[in-house]
């Protein structure tokens, strides 16, 4: 079959196996080039960096980029966890399934140990499997990346299923929404949180599960001396705070930051540390449906690309590892540069006052007639499609795919 993107309500619902694999390989190649450019030595070469890494949410976005950085820049063995739909011969799987396949193949070729578990990372059964696997490696984790972004979570104790929502708190929020595929601009509104929306969102996207992971790994004796853990968050500009930072998602992220302090205190007993890394805004599956976010990103990307400071997932995570977590000088816990809330700020280039001043200047001038000139509409569309393996350079999208369960170049 010839696979073309199927888009429904601003969401791409299928994936291209070869495109996903090629984009994963592109990220691996970027990290390899940065390793050479920075003259970073792998741990096996006597360098400083992580040796055994657990990535929770390893298949896409920041989680995948983190795993690639750990493995291909520092030579770390990795265990990755994600919950993906497996393909059949005639029916495609999720993008993350193909990303994981390519990662595993490249890691094996590079002589790295890579174990990928297709499991519910919120479950205690998954935690037990991870513990078993790291013990089989005769190793302990010295870095744990927490990059889960599921809309639902089942509490391991009560078995109650909770759902998160993206809503403002207190009053309705309205804003311009940019369709990244067509350039159409519409105004959409989000009703305020009601009932259990806030606690349910915190239950799913807050730090409770992260804290449970560290507790059970610690009790199992699989945390190395000096172990660090990092979870990811986003703050964004003032104009999006009502729907994000001050909304239901932001409330959950504040819980994540509070839990980080608890985890940090527990890890200090073994010379370790816990951090929340605040990352840059990027195109995700939800960006297209959150009021104002897609339009903001279009303006932001155009400005940052003109300045030479734009980054995607892999550039962000490579910089996080090389310039924050593992500087090659003193990697002891407590030496990582953080803000007053003990957060790593890798969103520093996005929130540069000069950049935001330019964003504020351009945003009110964007119309459907000039959207291609005032925003990076082409870049948004490319990023939106690439998440699912489309619009990737070097892929022949007119070539038939005969088996959806394989990656056949």
N, C-alpha and C positions, 0 to 999 in steps of 0.2 A: 504494500500500500504506500501511497505518497502521503506524508503527514504534513498537514497545515495547521496553524494555530486555531483552536476553537475557543472563542472568547464569548463569555456570557456575563452580563452585568459587570463589566470591567474586571473580570477574572478569567484568566486562561485556564481551561479545565483539562488540557492534555499536555503531553511533553514529547519532545523529540529525543530519542535515545542517543543518537550520534552527536546532536547539538549539545546536550547536557554533558556528555563525556568530553567533548572538545573544549567546552568552557571550563570544566574542572581542570583539564590539562593546561589550559591557558594560565589559570591561577597558579598551578604548580610551577610552570615555567617562569612566571613572574617572581615567585619566591626564590627559586634557584638563582635567578639573575641578581636578586637583591643580596642573597647570601654571598655571591662572588663580589658584588660591588662593595658590600660592607666588610668583606674579608672575615666573615663569621665562621668560626670553627664548630663543627658538630661536637657533641659530647664525646663521641668515639675518637675524635681527633684532639681531645684535650680541652675543648672549649667549655664555656659556661652556658648552661641552659637546662631546659627540662629533659628528664630521661624517660619518664613514663607518665603519659598524660591521659586523663579521662575527659572526653568531650561529650556533654549531655546536650543533644540537639545538634548532631554532627553533620547533617546531610545537606544543608543549604545555608545561605547567608553568612552571618558572622560565625556561626558554629563551624561550618565547613572551612571557612577561611582560617579560623583558629587552628583547626586540625592540620591543615596544609602547612601553615607557618611552623607549627611545632615539629612536624615530621620532616619537611623538606628544607627547612633552614637550620634546624638544630639537631636533626637526626633522632628525634624522640620516637619511642614505641608508643602507639596510641590504641586506646579502646574507645570506640565511638558508639553512641546509642542514638537511635532515631526510630520513629514509627512510620514506616512507609508502606505503600501499596505495591505488592509484588506484581510484575507483569506476567502475562501469558504469551504464547506465540502470537495470538491475534489481538490481544488487548494490552494497551500500554500501562506502565506503572507510573508512580509519581516521580517528579524530577529528582527528588532526593535518592530514590532507589538507584537511578543511573549514575548520579554523582558519587554515591558510595561505591558502586561497582568500579568506576574508573579510579577512584582513590585507592581502593584495595589493590587493584592491578599495578598501579604505579609504585605503591609502597613496597609490594612484593619484589618488583623489579629492582628497587633501590636497596633491597636487603633489610627493609624495616619491618618490624612486627606490627601488624595492624589487625585488630579484631573488631568487627562491626556487628553489633547486635540490633536486630529489628524487634524492638520491644517497647512497651509503655514505660517510659522513664519515670513516671509518677508512682509506679508500683514497687512494693517491697520485693516482689519476685524478681524484678529487673535488678534491683540493688544486690540481691543474693547472687544473681548470675554474674554481675560485674566483679563482685568480690571473688567468686570462684575463678574467673578468668585471669585476674591479676595475680592470684596465688599460683596459677599454673605457669605464669611467666616468671615466677619466683622474684617478683618485684613489688614495689610499693609506689603509689602515686605521689609525685612531687608537684603536680599541677592539675587542677580540676577546673574545667571551663563549664559554666552553667549558662546555656543558651537556648533554653526551652521557650517556645512561643505558641503553645497549643491553646485553642480557645476553650478547651474543656479539661477537667481534671477530676478523677475519682479519688476521694479521700481513702487512703489505705486502711484506716481504722474503721470508719463508719460505712464504707462502700457507697457513700452518697456522691452522685455526679454533680459537679458544679460547672456553670458556664460563665465566661467573662463577657463583658460588653464594652463597647467604646462609646461612652456617653459623657456629656458635661455634668457637672454637679451644681444643683441649685436652680439653674434656668436653661432654657433652650439655647442652642448655639447654631448660628447660621453663618455660612460663608460660601465663597465661590469654589466650585469644584471643576477641575480641568480633566477632561477625558483625554488620557495620554495617547490613545490610538487615533482619535479624530481631531483633536484640537478644539472641540466644542467646550464652551464654558456655561455652566449652569449654577444655580444657587440651590444648595441643599441645606437641610436643617437636621439637627439631632436633638431629640427630646431629652430632657434631663433624667438622670438616674432616679429610679423609684424602687420601692420595696427592698429586696435583698441584692440589688444590682451591685452596690459598692462592696459589701462583704464577700459576695460570690466572686467578683473580679479579683479581689485581694487573695481569696483562697486559691484561685487558679494561677495568677500571675505575680503574686507576692513572693516572699522569701521562705515560706513555710517548708516547701518541698526541698529547696536548696539546703536549708538547715538540717532537714531529716537525712539528706544524702551524706552530709559531712559527719553527722552524729553516727550513722550506721557504719560508714567507712572507718571512722576512728575506732569504734568498738570492735571492729573486725581486725584491727591492727594492720591496715593496708595504707596508712598515710605515712609518707617518708618524713624524716626530720626536715624541717624547713618548708613543708608543703604549703603551697599557695592555692587559693581559689579565687576565680574572677567570675562575676555575673555581669550581664550587659543591660544597659538602660539608655534612655534618651530624655533629654530635657527640651531642646528646641528653642525657637524664638518666642518672644512675648506674644506675637500674634496667634500662636497655636496653643498657648497655655490653657485657655478655657476648655478646649476639646481634648487636650492631651495631659499636660503636666498637672493641671488642676482638676482634671476629670477623673473618671474611674480608673483608667490605665495608670495615670500619674499617681493616684492614691496607692495602687498596687506597687508601683516602683518605689514609692517612699517606704512602704513596708519592706521591700527588698533591701533598701539601704539600712533600715533599722536592724534587720536580721543580720546584715553583714557585720555590724558591730558585735553582735553576739558570737557569730562564727569566728571573727577575728580574735576575740578574747579566748575562745577555746583553742584556736590554733597556736596562739602565742606560747602555750605550754610545750609545744614541740618546735618552737622557733619559726612558726609559720605566720601567715597573714591572709586576710580576706579583703577583697576589694570589689567595688562596683565600678565598672568602666562606662563612662558616659560617651556614647559614640555618635557619629555624624548621622544626619538624616539621609536615608536612601530609599530607592523605590522598592517596595515590598508588595506582597499580595493585598495588603490592606490600604496601601497609600492611595489607591484610586478611588476608594469609597469614603475616605475621611474628609469632611469639608475643609478646605483651604490647603491641606497638606500637599496635594499634587501640584497645585499652582505655585505654592511656595518653593517646592523642590525644583520646578522648572526655572524659576527666576534664579534661585540659589546656584544651581548647576551652571547656568550660563555665566554668572559672575565668577565663580570659583575656577571654571575652566579657562576663562580669560586671564585670571590671576596665576594660573598654573598650580593651584592648590586643591583641585578637585580630587577626591579619592572614592573608590568603590570599596566593597567589603574587604577584598584581599589587601589593598593598599593600607586600609585602616588597621587591619589585624597585624600585618607585617610591621607596621610602625609601632603598634602597641607592644609587640614582643621585643623589638630591637631597641626602642627608645624609651620604654617605660619599665617593662618587666625584667628584661635581661640586657643590661647595658654593656656587659662584658668587662666591667670594672669591679663593682661591688654588688653582688646579687643577694646580699643578706636581706631578710625580711625587714621592712621598715625603711628601706632606702628608695623605694619607688616614689616618684614625685606625685603628690596628690593635692587636692584643694582642701579648703577648711573643713569639709565634711568627709574627708578621707576617701574621696572619689578620684579615680584616674580620669583626666579630661582629654580624651582623644577627639573631642568635638571642638577643640580650640580654634581650628581654622574656620570652621563654619560660623562660630559665634564671635569671631573677630569683629569688633565694633565697626570697622570700616566696611566690612562685608555686609553686616546687617543694615548699616545706614544706606547702602546701595540697594539692598533688597527693599527696604521701606520706600525708597524713592521710585522704584520701578513697579512694584506691585499694583498701585492704583491705576497705572497707565495701560495695563494689559487688557486687550480686547480680542475677540475671535478674529478680527481682521489683522491684528499685528502679532498674534501669539507666537507665530513661528520666528519672528524677529526679536521679541522681547523676552522669550523664554527659550530654554534648550529643549524644545518639543521633540526634536529628533532623538536627542539623548534619552529622554524619558521613555519614549516608545521602544528604543533599543533595549534599555535596561529591563523594561516590563516584559519584553519577549524573551530576553536572554535567560531570565529566571527559569523558564520552561524549555530552554534549549533551542529557541528560534532566533533568527537574525545573528547567528554566530559566524564570524568570518571563516572561510575555508570549508564550510559544510554545503554539500549539494542537496538542496531541499527538493529537487525534482527527481532525485534517485529514490527508487522504491525500497522500502524496508520490508524484508521478508519474514523477520522473526522479531517481535517486539520484546522478547525476553532476553535478547542479546544485544551487544554493542558491536556492530560489524562495520568497520571503516571501509 
